[in-house]
Amino acid sequence: MASPSTAASRVALNSILDGVLRSNPAYELVSFDRLSQDQQAILKDLACDPDFYGVLLPRAPGAHGIKSVCHDTARLVRTLADGGRLPCSVEQSLGQRSNQTVAKLVLDGVLEIERDGKFVCGPEAYPVIFASHSDIEPQSVLSRLSQAALQYGQALEIDDASCLSGRLYCYNRIPLTPYWARRLPSENAVFDFLGVSTLNRKGILKNWTLPERRDSSDCWLHWWSRGHPSALPETYRGYKLYVSPQPDALSTAFGAVVEVLDYSAADSFKVGCDPIGILRPDKLVIYFRDFTTLEQTARELSIRLSGCPAQGTPFTAAFADDGLVSWGIDPLPEKAALRWQGPESWRLWVTNRLATALVLARKARWRGIEPWQFALERLRLDDVDALTWAPNPNFSISAE
């Protein structure tokens, strides 16, 4: 079983804190108050965060993406505008993970580091940043599926990171066919398909409440435990258990899942409300407050659902070799976030970062490793095990 991993924290990095660094001259540091009115309107939600300073604007439009920066990063960019070594005060303020933090800034193109008489960043800085490279050989169905998704993303040659993230996120969805459109033409048909009425008659759903969906764009049927409040604190971290049977097996799997959840510590669970939702890999998701209770339920479900054909959810950590049951953590909301973007789920958080790294690597001149490999290595610095796709105990959202 894939528990929270420490593998990502063991990434072999060179010590680069004594290297010569400079701010990337491809960007211009612009404070929020100096942005145009149109730009301020787009970024107004970020301005609510007192730690938000402004953005790094590409000097050549289209060559690079816009990056938002906090006050600390802005000070660092100004300090290294003419190049030099990292000030001791900055290194001390970054703490024990200072080397890893600076490495991420170099790989993301915020800073550059001197190599063989010239300044490099992004994939070109890879040999300076990483002490070694070993090809990661996926060991499970979901690891192979996730790697295949990354290679597919590289082949698409999409330069818009948001669009590419969406393609990665949707990987392994089953296309909507006339068969499924006829079989599940309405929400009531989905209820019948899941056997909700039968489960209600048996009293299996007595401990769960299904609020009326107020938003027609909501694509989920979401049950809440009557024993837990539905209004959770902002610091709540959603430990998510994904159950991914093949669509034809969902009705049987759903009944078994609900029976197990009846005596579990789950806070809520949800299932797709239409044929598109039923055909996605992450069609059935269960939420917990901690990993221990999630793991207990995962063990029970793995036994109850033994032999159930799996579809498999990419970019999640498997609990068994068949890929039927897996998990992730919804990250805490970033302090500097745009309201219209909405919260990032675990998988969206992962695909957003993979897509950004993929686009950056494809545009780079250095071809020491494939872009999808660079994206994996960059993700490891954000405390995700690139072998099992499990977050490690240090997993968090940084303010950079």
Secondary structure, 3 states (H helix, E strand, C coil): CCCCCCHHHHCCECCCCCCCEEECCCEEEEEHHHCCHHHHHHCCCHHHCCCEEEEEEECCCCCCCCEEEEHHHHHHHHHCCCCECCCHHHHHHHHHHHHHHHHHHHHCCCEEEEECCEEECHHHHHHHHECCCCCCCCCCHHHHHHHHHHHHHHHHCCCCHHHHHHHHHCCCCCCCCHHHHHHCCCHHHHHHHHCHHHHHHCCCCCCEECCCCCCCCCCEEEEEECCCCCCCCCCCCCEEEEECECHHHHHHHHHHHHHHHCCCCCCEEEEECCHHHHHCCCCEEEEECCHHHHHHHHHHHHHHCCCCCECCCCCCEECCCCCCEEEEECCCCCCCCCHHHCCCCHHHHHHHHHHHHHHHHHHCCCCCCCHHHHHHHHHHCCCECCCCCCECCCCCCCCC
